[in-house]
C-alpha cells in the first residue's frame, strides 16, 4: 500500500522522519468534531505537518490529471444534483475539482495540517471541513447527502474491522435515501506472495523501495515499509494498515443497510474481475 505522494496512508509519527504532529487551532472555517470512533479507541493522526507539507508533491498515478478527471466524472454523476461528503478530504485532491463542477462538497478530516493546506487553495472557501474521524464524526446535513466517498486506499487507515464497520455505518447515516457510498481500495495481493514468504515489493525506483509485510493474517494487518535515499542518508517509514476483501466490504455495507450497485476495476469503469488489483465499489442506501 503506497504512501505519501504515492498513497494516502503515511505515518509521519515515525520519529525517524522527524514527526512534528498536527497543528492545533483550526481556522474559523473549519469545524471541530470528535477524534474518537466511540468506544473503538482513538484514531492516530498519520498526517501531521511533516506529511502535509509534502503531500501535494506526490507523483503517483492518483495525481495524474486524467485519473483525477475520471474520478470526478464518476463522482459527479453519482452525486447528480445533490451534495457530496468526502471522508478524509485531505488537501482537496478530489474535493476541489468536484466542487468546481458545481457539486456542493463537504469534508471530514482528522488532520488539521491537511485541512489547512486545503483551506489555502483557491476555491476552498466553498468547502466546509469538519475536523474529526470518519468512524463517528457527524456533520451538518446528516441524512441529506446524495454521495459519501472515500478514495485511494484510505479505508485501510482504519486498522481494525470494528473501525471499518463503523465507517460504513457513519457513511450510511449521512446518506439520503437512494444515496451512494463509494470506496476506492486495492485488492489484497496475498496470492502473489511466494510460498512461505510474508512480504512483497510493490514499488522500486531510484532512491525509493517499498514493500508490504503481512504480519497478522487473522486480523488482516500488514505494514508497508518505505525506504528513501537522498544526499542526507537513508530513511525508513513504516505504515500499518488493514487489508480488506471486496466480499468483506459488501458485508459491512449490508450491516449498514447498503447494497452493492457497481464494482469497477478503476475510475474508467472497466469491469472488475478476479485479476483486478483494485476496485471502486458503489453501495446504495
C-alpha positions as CSV (number, residue, x, y, z in Angstrom):
1,X,0.0,0.0,0.0
2,X,1.7,3.2,-1.2
3,X,2.0,6.3,1.0
4,X,2.9,10.0,1.0
5,X,2.5,11.4,-2.5
6,X,2.3,7.8,-3.5
7,X,-0.5,6.9,-1.2
8,X,-3.0,8.1,1.4
9,X,-1.6,6.1,4.3
10,X,1.6,8.0,5.5
11,X,2.7,7.6,9.1
12,X,4.5,10.9,9.8
13,X,4.6,9.9,13.5
14,X,7.7,7.8,12.8
15,X,10.5,9.5,14.8
16,X,13.0,8.5,12.1
17,X,11.3,11.0,9.9
18,X,11.1,13.9,12.3
19,X,7.4,13.8,13.1
20,X,6.0,17.2,14.2
21,X,2.4,16.2,14.8
22,X,-0.7,18.1,13.8
23,X,-1.1,21.7,14.4
24,X,-3.6,22.9,17.0
25,X,-6.1,25.6,16.3
26,X,-8.1,25.1,13.1
27,X,-9.1,28.2,11.2
28,X,-12.6,29.5,11.8
29,X,-13.9,28.0,8.6
30,X,-13.1,24.5,9.9
31,X,-15.5,23.0,12.4
32,X,-14.1,20.7,15.1
33,X,-15.6,17.3,15.6
34,X,-14.6,14.3,17.6
35,X,-11.4,12.4,17.2
36,X,-12.8,9.1,18.5
37,X,-14.5,6.1,17.0
38,X,-16.8,6.0,20.0
39,X,-15.6,3.1,22.1
40,X,-13.3,1.8,19.3
41,X,-10.2,3.7,20.5
42,X,-8.7,7.0,19.5
43,X,-7.5,7.1,15.9
44,X,-3.9,8.1,15.3
45,X,-3.3,11.1,13.1
46,X,-1.0,9.9,10.3
47,X,-0.9,13.3,8.6
48,X,0.8,15.9,10.7
49,X,2.7,18.9,9.4
50,X,5.7,16.9,8.1
51,X,3.5,14.9,5.7
52,X,1.0,17.6,4.9
53,X,3.9,19.9,3.8
54,X,4.9,17.5,1.0
55,X,1.7,15.6,0.3
56,X,0.8,17.5,-2.9
57,X,4.3,17.0,-4.3
58,X,3.5,13.3,-5.0
59,X,4.0,11.9,-8.5
60,X,1.9,8.7,-8.1
61,X,-0.9,7.9,-10.5
62,X,-3.5,9.4,-8.2
63,X,-2.1,12.8,-9.1
64,X,-2.4,12.2,-12.9
65,X,-4.8,14.8,-14.2
66,X,-6.6,12.2,-16.4
67,X,-7.1,9.9,-13.3
68,X,-8.5,12.9,-11.3
69,X,-10.8,13.8,-14.2
70,X,-12.2,10.3,-14.5
71,X,-12.6,10.2,-10.7
72,X,-14.5,13.5,-10.7
73,X,-16.7,12.4,-13.7
74,X,-17.8,9.3,-11.8
75,X,-18.5,11.1,-8.5
76,X,-20.3,14.0,-10.1
77,X,-22.6,11.6,-11.9
78,X,-23.3,9.7,-8.7
79,X,-24.0,13.0,-6.8
80,X,-26.3,14.3,-9.5
81,X,-28.0,17.4,-8.3
82,X,-27.3,16.5,-4.6
83,X,-24.5,17.2,-2.2
84,X,-21.3,15.1,-1.5
85,X,-19.3,14.4,1.6
86,X,-15.7,13.2,1.4
87,X,-14.3,11.2,4.3
88,X,-10.6,12.0,4.8
89,X,-10.8,15.0,2.5
90,X,-7.1,15.8,2.9
91,X,-5.7,18.6,0.8
92,X,-8.6,18.6,-1.6
93,X,-7.1,16.5,-4.5
94,X,-10.6,15.3,-5.4
95,X,-12.9,17.7,-3.5
96,X,-11.7,20.9,-5.2
97,X,-12.3,19.8,-8.8
98,X,-15.6,18.1,-7.8
99,X,-16.8,21.4,-6.2
100,X,-15.6,23.2,-9.3
101,X,-18.1,21.0,-11.3
102,X,-20.9,22.5,-9.3
103,X,-21.3,19.7,-6.7
104,X,-21.7,21.0,-3.1
105,X,-18.9,19.3,-1.3
106,X,-18.2,19.0,2.5
107,X,-15.4,17.1,4.2
108,X,-14.3,15.3,7.3
109,X,-10.5,15.3,8.1
110,X,-8.6,14.1,11.1
111,X,-5.5,16.2,10.4
112,X,-5.7,20.0,10.9
113,X,-2.4,20.2,8.9
114,X,-4.0,18.6,5.9
115,X,-7.1,20.7,6.2
116,X,-5.1,23.9,6.5
117,X,-3.4,23.0,3.2
118,X,-6.9,22.7,1.6
119,X,-8.0,25.9,3.1
120,X,-5.1,27.8,1.5
121,X,-6.2,26.8,-2.1
122,X,-8.4,28.7,-4.5
123,X,-12.0,27.6,-4.3
124,X,-11.6,26.0,-0.9
125,X,-13.9,28.6,0.7
126,X,-17.0,26.8,-0.7
127,X,-16.0,23.5,1.0
128,X,-16.8,23.2,4.8
129,X,-14.5,20.9,6.6
130,X,-15.1,19.2,10.0
131,X,-12.1,18.0,12.0
132,X,-12.7,14.5,13.3
133,X,-12.6,10.8,12.4
134,X,-14.6,9.1,9.7
135,X,-16.0,6.5,12.1
136,X,-18.1,8.7,14.3
137,X,-17.9,12.4,13.3
138,X,-21.2,13.8,12.1
139,X,-21.5,16.9,10.0
140,X,-24.4,19.3,9.4
141,X,-26.8,17.8,6.9
142,X,-26.8,14.2,8.3
143,X,-29.2,12.1,6.2
144,X,-29.2,14.5,3.2
145,X,-26.1,13.7,1.2
146,X,-26.5,12.1,-2.2
147,X,-22.9,10.9,-2.1
148,X,-20.3,9.9,0.5
149,X,-16.9,8.8,-0.8
150,X,-13.6,7.5,0.4
151,X,-10.8,7.3,-2.1
152,X,-7.3,5.8,-2.7
153,X,-6.9,3.1,0.0
154,X,-8.0,5.3,2.9
155,X,-10.2,2.6,4.3
156,X,-7.0,0.8,5.3
157,X,-6.1,3.6,7.7
158,X,-8.8,2.1,9.9
159,X,-6.7,-0.8,11.3
160,X,-9.5,-2.9,12.9
161,X,-12.6,-4.5,11.5
162,X,-14.7,-2.7,14.0
163,X,-13.4,0.7,12.9
164,X,-14.1,-0.2,9.2
165,X,-17.6,-1.4,10.1
166,X,-18.2,1.9,12.0
167,X,-17.1,3.9,8.9
168,X,-19.7,2.2,6.8
169,X,-22.4,2.9,9.4
170,X,-21.3,6.6,9.6
171,X,-21.5,6.9,5.8
172,X,-25.0,5.4,5.8
173,X,-26.1,7.8,8.5
174,X,-25.1,10.8,6.3
175,X,-26.8,9.5,3.1
176,X,-30.3,10.4,1.9
177,X,-32.4,7.5,0.7
178,X,-31.1,6.3,-2.7
179,X,-27.7,7.9,-1.9
180,X,-24.4,6.2,-2.6
181,X,-21.2,5.3,-0.6
182,X,-18.1,4.9,-2.8
183,X,-14.8,3.3,-1.7
184,X,-11.7,3.0,-3.8
185,X,-9.2,0.4,-2.5
186,X,-6.7,-2.2,-3.6
187,X,-7.4,-5.9,-3.6
188,X,-5.2,-7.8,-1.2
189,X,-2.4,-9.4,-3.2
190,X,-1.6,-12.3,-0.9
191,X,-1.8,-14.8,-3.7
192,X,1.2,-13.1,-5.3
193,X,3.4,-14.0,-2.3
194,X,5.9,-16.7,-2.9
195,X,5.2,-19.8,-0.8
196,X,6.5,-19.5,2.7
197,X,7.2,-15.7,2.5
198,X,5.3,-12.8,4.1
199,X,6.4,-9.8,2.1
200,X,6.1,-8.4,-1.4
201,X,7.9,-5.4,-3.1
202,X,5.2,-3.2,-4.7
203,X,7.4,-0.4,-6.0
204,X,11.0,0.5,-6.6
205,X,12.6,3.5,-8.3
206,X,15.9,5.4,-7.9
207,X,16.1,6.5,-4.3
208,X,13.0,4.5,-3.2
209,X,11.9,0.9,-2.4
210,X,8.6,0.0,-0.9
211,X,7.3,-3.4,0.2
212,X,4.4,-4.8,2.2
213,X,4.8,-7.3,5.0
214,X,1.8,-9.2,6.1
215,X,2.1,-9.5,9.9
216,X,-1.2,-10.9,11.0
217,X,-3.3,-13.0,8.6
218,X,-6.1,-13.5,11.1
219,X,-6.7,-9.8,11.9
220,X,-5.7,-8.9,8.3
221,X,-3.0,-6.5,9.3
222,X,0.1,-5.5,7.4
223,X,2.8,-3.0,7.4
224,X,4.2,-1.0,4.5
225,X,7.9,-0.4,4.6
226,X,9.2,2.6,2.6
227,X,12.9,3.2,2.2
228,X,14.0,6.6,0.9
229,X,17.6,7.5,-0.1
230,X,18.9,11.0,-0.5
231,X,22.1,13.0,-0.2
232,X,21.4,13.2,3.6
233,X,21.2,9.4,4.0
234,X,18.6,6.6,4.0
235,X,15.4,6.7,6.0
236,X,12.6,4.2,6.6
237,X,8.9,4.8,7.1
238,X,6.6,2.1,8.4
239,X,2.9,2.3,7.8
240,X,0.4,-0.1,9.4
241,X,-2.8,-0.9,7.5
242,X,-5.7,-3.4,7.5
243,X,-6.3,-5.0,4.1
244,X,-9.9,-5.9,3.3
245,X,-11.5,-8.1,0.7
246,X,-14.4,-6.9,-1.6
247,X,-16.7,-9.5,-0.1
248,X,-16.0,-8.3,3.4
249,X,-16.7,-4.8,2.4
250,X,-20.0,-6.0,0.9
251,X,-20.9,-7.5,4.3
252,X,-20.0,-4.2,6.1
253,X,-22.3,-2.4,3.7
254,X,-25.1,-4.8,4.3
255,X,-24.8,-4.3,8.1
256,X,-25.1,-0.6,7.4
257,X,-28.2,-1.0,5.3
258,X,-26.5,-0.6,1.9
259,X,-26.5,-2.8,-1.1
260,X,-23.9,-3.1,-3.9
261,X,-24.8,-1.2,-7.0
262,X,-21.5,-1.1,-9.0
263,X,-18.0,-2.5,-8.8
264,X,-15.4,-1.4,-11.3
265,X,-11.7,-2.2,-11.7
266,X,-11.0,1.6,-11.6
267,X,-12.4,5.0,-12.3
268,X,-12.5,4.2,-16.0
269,X,-15.3,1.9,-15.0
270,X,-13.7,-1.2,-16.5
271,X,-15.2,-4.5,-15.4
272,X,-13.9,-5.9,-12.1
273,X,-12.5,-9.4,-12.5
274,X,-10.5,-11.9,-10.5
275,X,-7.4,-10.3,-12.0
276,X,-8.1,-6.8,-10.9
277,X,-5.6,-5.3,-8.5
278,X,-8.0,-2.6,-7.2
279,X,-11.7,-1.7,-7.2
280,X,-14.1,1.2,-7.0
281,X,-17.3,0.0,-5.3
282,X,-20.6,1.8,-5.1
283,X,-23.2,0.8,-2.5
284,X,-26.6,2.4,-2.3
285,X,-28.8,3.2,0.6
